[in-house]
Amino acid sequence: MKSLKIFLVLWIAALPSLLSAQTFVNYTTADGLPSNVVNGVAVDDNNQVWLATDEGVAMFDGTAFTVFTTANGLIDNYILCIAVDADNHIWAGTDLGVSKYSNGNWTNYTTADGLVYNMISYIASDHTGGVWIGTGEGLSHYNGTTFTNYTTANGMPGNMISYIYDDPQGDVWIGTWLTGLARFDGTTFTTYTQASANLMDDNILSVIVDDAGKKWIGSYKGITVLDANNQWLINYRDDCCLYRNYVQDMAFDDQGVLWIGIYVDYLQEGGITMFTNNAWTTFTMDNGLVSEQVKRLAIDQDNFIWIATGNGLSKLKVNNIGFDETDPADFSIYPNPALNELHLNIEAQSAGLRIFDISGRLVMEEILHNSTNTISLDGIQAGSYILELTQGEDVAHSRVLVK
């Protein structure tokens, strides 16, 4: 850039190299899904998407859906949850037990084979190659040969399992209904609740651990974050950050962006919230999401976000609108973060100004005719924005925070 350059006040370390816009692609029975009720989604090592529906398991290879039912060996067609293990086997949970897909065949497991209970609520693979299976009456671990079962008799806070996450340090985090969150270190269960750890709620809907070791815990009342030492750090609610409080699922993409699936059944409101660089951006049916009834999320190897809903499947891609970072020089923005107005000093006599939100939507456009300019931020909501200045062929961008 020759004449316009950015002076980054507070955000030089956080300046992104890309401005993002979203594109939804939706799939329903018209596209080959066996049912629009999609209860779960998982991605295998071949980047194929596996879906738990109320009419069987569906596999999408990017072109077509392949459907599996009891006619193919499933224990039941109403699939409640789905997962991929370390050996690329597919696990499908039902009210009658669990089915495993391997080498073209389904194998079924029930209490007769050692499973703690037949009504399956969640399945997750672990770092040892085993599989954790949550049920309404306890937790089962399958090591490839046998089941080991855990209940309140073994130290669990409750037997109704809602979510399971195996973290990189080897701990297993178990969400429960009514009785909080449990951490299993291979020997002992440790319980975290509203009373003991300042959780937002003791009904745990989802759990994930980030690269810094922080635990993000979703519940009916929002998100609680524990630090790397499992101490309370912060709570997030809809009165500051979240679109709504019912956090159904969470996933990190390969850029470290946190994606949050939200659905409030009694309001019939839901969407997908993206959290990055301390900014929260939500996509709903108004943006192209197939349904507000968000159930589960999965992220594939190409960084597509797959969203299982009660009325179809959505694929979300954050597209890139490229721009180059520029060196500090003849242009300044202040204050940053800004509240009611933004001051821009430019060396040039005139320039075009555009401001985009983080989803790529244009929220402001005007021509600057002075070297010193005051821009009103009335009508612009709090969040993270990209400011673009243009003079002739020269274009400069900067991150701006609005409080």
C-alpha positions in Angstrom: 0.0 0.0 0.0 1.4 3.4 -1.0 -0.6 6.3 0.6 -3.0 4.8 3.1 -1.6 2.8 6.0 -3.0 1.7 9.3 -1.9 2.7 12.8 -3.2 -0.1 15.0 -3.9 1.3 18.5 -4.7 -1.8 20.5 -5.3 -4.6 18.0 -2.1 -5.1 16.0 -1.6 -8.5 17.6 -5.2 -9.5 16.8 -5.5 -8.1 13.3 -6.9 -10.9 11.1 -5.7 -11.5 7.6 -9.2 -12.4 6.5 -12.7 -10.9 6.6 -15.4 -13.6 6.8 -18.8 -14.2 5.3 -21.0 -17.2 5.7 -22.7 -19.5 3.3 -25.2 -22.2 4.3 -26.0 -25.3 2.3 -29.0 -27.2 3.6 -30.1 -30.9 3.1 -33.5 -32.5 3.7 -35.4 -35.6 2.6 -35.6 -33.9 -0.8 -31.8 -34.4 -1.1 -31.7 -38.0 0.1 -31.9 -37.8 3.9 -34.1 -40.6 5.3 -35.7 -38.1 7.7 -35.4 -34.4 8.6 -35.1 -35.2 12.3 -31.3 -35.3 12.7 -30.3 -36.0 16.3 -26.6 -36.2 15.8 -23.7 -35.7 13.4 -20.1 -37.0 13.3 -17.2 -36.9 10.7 -15.0 -40.0 10.0 -11.4 -40.2 9.0 -12.4 -40.1 5.3 -14.2 -36.8 5.8 -17.6 -38.5 5.4 -20.5 -37.2 7.5 -22.5 -39.6 9.5 -26.0 -38.7 10.8 -28.3 -40.0 13.5 -31.9 -39.7 12.3 -35.2 -41.1 13.5 -35.3 -43.3 10.3 -31.8 -44.8 10.5 -28.2 -43.8 10.0 -27.2 -41.8 7.0 -23.7 -41.3 5.5 -23.0 -38.4 3.3 -19.9 -38.6 1.1 -20.2 -35.1 -0.3 -22.4 -36.2 -3.2 -25.0 -38.6 -2.1 -26.6 -40.1 1.1 -26.3 -43.8 2.0 -28.9 -45.0 4.5 -28.6 -47.9 6.9 -31.6 -49.3 8.8 -32.6 -52.5 10.7 -32.6 -54.2 7.3 -28.9 -53.6 7.2 -28.3 -54.8 10.7 -29.0 -51.8 13.0 -30.5 -52.6 16.3 -33.2 -49.9 15.8 -34.0 -47.2 13.3 -34.5 -44.4 15.8 -30.9 -43.2 16.3 -30.3 -40.8 19.2 -26.6 -40.2 18.9 -23.6 -41.1 16.7 -19.8 -41.1 17.0 -16.6 -42.2 15.3 -14.0 -44.1 17.3 -10.2 -44.1 16.9 -10.3 -47.0 14.5 -12.9 -45.2 12.3 -15.7 -47.4 13.4 -19.2 -45.8 13.6 -21.2 -46.1 16.8 -25.0 -45.4 16.8 -27.0 -45.2 20.0 -30.7 -46.1 20.4 -33.2 -46.9 23.0 -32.6 -50.6 22.5 -28.8 -50.6 22.7 -25.8 -49.5 20.6 -24.7 -50.6 17.1 -21.1 -50.5 15.7 -20.4 -50.3 12.0 -17.1 -51.9 10.9 -16.0 -53.5 7.6 -19.4 -53.1 6.1 -21.2 -54.8 9.0 -23.2 -53.7 12.0 -22.7 -55.4 15.4 -25.2 -54.8 18.2 -24.6 -54.5 22.0 -27.1 -54.5 24.8 -27.1 -55.3 28.6 -26.8 -58.9 27.6 -23.3 -58.1 26.4 -22.3 -56.1 29.4 -23.7 -52.6 28.6 -24.9 -50.8 31.7 -28.3 -49.9 30.2 -29.9 -50.0 26.8 -31.2 -46.4 26.5 -28.2 -44.6 25.0 -27.9 -40.8 25.4 -24.3 -40.1 24.2 -21.3 -41.8 22.7 -17.7 -40.5 22.6 -14.4 -42.1 21.6 -11.3 -41.8 23.9 -7.5 -41.4 23.6 -7.0 -45.1 24.4 -9.0 -46.3 21.4 -12.0 -47.2 23.6 -15.5 -45.8 23.5 -17.5 -44.2 26.3 -21.3 -44.8 26.2 -23.7 -42.6 28.3 -27.1 -44.0 29.3 -30.0 -43.1 31.5 -28.7 -45.5 34.2 -24.9 -44.9 34.2 -21.8 -44.9 32.1 -20.1 -47.7 30.1 -16.6 -48.0 28.7 -15.9 -50.4 25.9 -12.2 -51.3 25.3 -12.8 -53.4 22.2 -13.5 -56.6 24.2 -15.4 -55.9 27.4 -17.6 -53.3 29.1 -16.7 -51.6 32.3 -19.6 -49.8 34.0 -19.8 -46.8 36.3 -22.7 -45.5 38.4 -23.2 -43.5 41.6 -21.9 -46.6 43.4 -18.5 -45.9 41.8 -18.5 -42.2 42.6 -20.5 -40.7 39.8 -22.7 -37.7 40.9 -25.7 -39.1 39.0 -26.6 -41.8 36.5 -28.4 -39.8 33.8 -25.6 -39.0 31.3 -26.1 -36.1 29.0 -22.6 -35.5 27.4 -19.1 -37.0 27.4 -15.8 -35.4 26.4 -12.3 -37.0 26.5 -9.7 -34.3 26.8 -6.1 -34.3 25.5 -4.8 -34.7 29.1 -6.6 -38.0 29.4 -9.4 -36.9 31.7 -13.0 -37.8 30.8 -15.6 -35.1 31.4 -19.2 -36.4 32.0 -22.2 -34.1 31.9 -25.2 -35.3 33.8 -28.8 -34.2 34.2 -29.5 -32.5 37.6 -26.2 -33.5 39.3 -23.5 -31.4 37.6 -20.3 -32.3 35.8 -17.9 -35.2 36.7 -14.2 -35.5 35.8 -12.8 -39.1 35.7 -9.0 -39.4 35.8 -9.1 -43.2 35.3 -9.5 -43.9 39.0 -11.6 -41.3 40.7 -14.6 -39.1 39.9 -14.5 -35.5 40.9 -17.8 -33.5 40.8 -18.3 -29.9 39.8 -21.7 -28.2 40.5 -23.3 -24.8 41.1 -22.4 -25.1 44.8 -18.9 -26.3 44.5 -17.6 -24.7 41.3 -20.0 -21.8 40.5 -21.4 -23.6 37.4 -24.4 -21.8 35.8 -26.5 -24.9 36.2 -26.3 -28.5 37.2 -28.0 -29.7 34.0 -25.0 -30.1 31.7 -25.7 -30.1 28.0 -22.2 -29.9 26.5 -18.5 -29.8 27.4 -15.3 -29.0 25.5 -11.7 -28.2 26.4 -9.6 -25.7 24.5 -5.9 -25.7 23.7 -5.1 -23.8 26.9 -6.8 -26.4 29.0 -9.9 -24.3 29.8 -13.1 -26.2 30.1 -16.2 -24.7 28.5 -19.4 -26.1 30.1 -22.7 -25.5 28.4 -26.0 -25.7 30.3 -29.6 -24.5 30.4 -28.3 -21.2 31.8 -25.3 -20.4 29.7 -21.6 -21.3 29.6 -19.2 -21.6 32.5 -15.5 -21.6 31.9 -13.0 -23.3 34.2 -9.3 -22.6 33.9 -6.6 -25.1 33.3 -6.5 -25.9 37.0 -10.3 -26.5 37.0 -11.0 -23.4 38.9 -13.9 -21.1 38.0 -13.0 -18.4 35.5 -16.1 -16.7 34.0 -19.7 -17.2 33.1 -21.4 -16.2 29.9 -25.1 -15.6 29.5 -27.6 -14.1 27.0 -27.5 -10.8 28.9 -23.9 -10.2 27.8 -22.9 -12.5 25.0 -24.9 -15.5 24.1 -27.8 -15.5 21.7 -29.8 -17.6 24.1 -28.7 -19.6 27.2 -29.5 -23.2 26.2 -26.1 -24.4 24.9 -26.8 -27.7 23.2 -23.3 -28.4 21.7 -19.9 -26.8 21.2 -17.0 -27.4 18.8 -13.6 -25.7 18.0 -12.5 -25.4 14.4 -8.9 -25.6 13.3 -8.5 -21.8 13.7 -9.5 -22.0 17.4 -12.9 -20.4 16.7 -15.6 -21.7 19.1 -18.9 -22.7 17.5 -21.9 -22.9 19.8 -25.2 -24.6 19.0 -28.2 -23.1 20.8 -31.8 -24.1 21.0 -34.5 -23.0 23.6 -37.3 -25.5 23.1 -40.0 -23.5 25.0 -39.2 -20.4 22.9 -38.5 -22.3 19.7 -35.5 -20.1 19.2 -32.0 -21.2 18.2 -29.0 -20.7 16.1 -25.2 -21.0 15.7 -23.0 -18.6 17.6 -19.3 -18.0 16.6 -17.0 -16.8 19.3 -13.6 -15.4 18.2 -11.4 -12.5 19.2 -13.8 -11.7 22.1 -16.7 -11.2 19.7 -19.9 -13.2 19.5 -21.7 -13.6 16.1 -24.9 -15.6 15.7 -26.4 -17.1 12.6 -30.1 -18.1 12.5 -32.7 -19.1 10.0 -32.7 -15.5 8.8 -29.1 -16.1 7.7 -29.9 -19.4 6.0 -29.8 -22.1 8.8 -32.2 -24.9 7.9 -34.0 -24.9 11.3 -33.8 -23.1 14.7 -33.9 -26.5 16.5 -30.1 -27.0 16.7 -29.1 -30.3 18.2 -25.5 -31.2 17.5 -22.4 -29.9 15.7 -19.4 -31.4 14.0 -16.5 -29.9 12.0 -15.0 -31.7 9.1 -11.4 -31.7 7.7 -12.2 -28.7 5.4 -13.4 -26.6 8.3 -17.1 -26.9 7.3 -19.5 -26.8 10.3 -22.2 -29.4 10.1 -25.3 -28.7 12.1 -27.9 -31.4 13.0 -31.3 -30.0 13.5 -34.9 -31.1 14.0 -35.8 -30.2 10.4 -32.8 -31.1 8.3 -29.0 -30.7 8.1 -27.0 -27.5 7.5 -23.4 -27.1 6.3 -21.9 -23.8 7.2 -18.8 -22.4 5.5 -17.1 -19.2 6.5 -15.8 -17.9 3.2 -12.8 -15.6 2.9 -12.7 -12.1 1.6 -9.0 -11.5 1.5 -7.1 -8.4 2.5 -3.5 -7.6 3.4 -2.2 -6.3 6.6 -0.6 -2.9 6.4 2.3 -1.3 8.1 1.8 1.4 10.8 2.1 4.9 9.3 -0.1 7.8 8.0 -3.5 6.9 9.4 -4.9 6.6 12.9 -8.1 5.3 14.6 -9.1 6.1 18.1 -10.5 5.2 20.6 -10.3 1.4 20.0 -12.4 -0.1 21.6 -14.9 2.6 20.8 -18.3 3.4 22.5 -20.4 6.1 20.7 -18.0 7.4 18.1 -14.8 6.7 16.3 -12.2 9.3 15.3 -10.2 8.8 12.1 -7.2 10.9 11.0 -6.0 10.4 7.4 -3.2 12.0 5.5 -5.2 11.9 2.3 -7.9 14.6 1.6 -10.7 12.1 0.9 -11.3 8.3 1.2 -14.1 5.8 1.1 -15.1 4.3 4.4 -16.9 0.9 4.9 -17.5 -1.0 8.1 -18.3 -4.8 8.1 -19.5 -7.0 10.9 -17.6 -10.3 11.4 -20.0 -12.2 9.2 -19.1 -9.9 6.3 -22.3 -7.8 6.3 -21.8 -4.1 5.4 -23.1 -2.0 8.3 -21.8 1.5 7.3 -20.6 3.2 4.1 -19.7 6.8 3.6 -17.1 9.2 1.9 -14.6 11.0 4.1 -13.8 14.5 2.9 -11.6 15.7 5.7 -8.2 14.7 7.2 -9.9 14.7 10.7 -13.2 12.8 10.9 -15.6 11.8 13.6 -17.8 8.8 12.8 -21.0 8.2 14.8 -21.6 4.6 15.9 -25.3 5.0 16.7 -27.2 1.9 15.6 -24.1 -0.3 15.6 -24.3 -3.1 18.2 -21.4 -4.0 20.5 -19.0 -6.5 18.8 -16.0 -6.9 16.5 -15.9 -5.1 13.1 -13.6 -4.6 10.2 -13.0 -1.1 9.0 -12.0 -0.6 5.4 -10.6 2.6 3.9 -10.2 3.1 0.1 -8.4 5.8 -1.9 -8.0 5.0 -5.5 -6.5 1.6 -5.8 -5.2 1.6 -2.2 -7.2 -0.3 0.4 -6.5 -0.7 4.1 -8.3 -2.7 6.8 -8.3 -2.7 10.6 -10.1 -4.5 13.4 -12.3 -2.2 15.5 -14.2 -3.1 18.7 -17.4 -1.4 19.6 -18.4 -1.6 23.3 
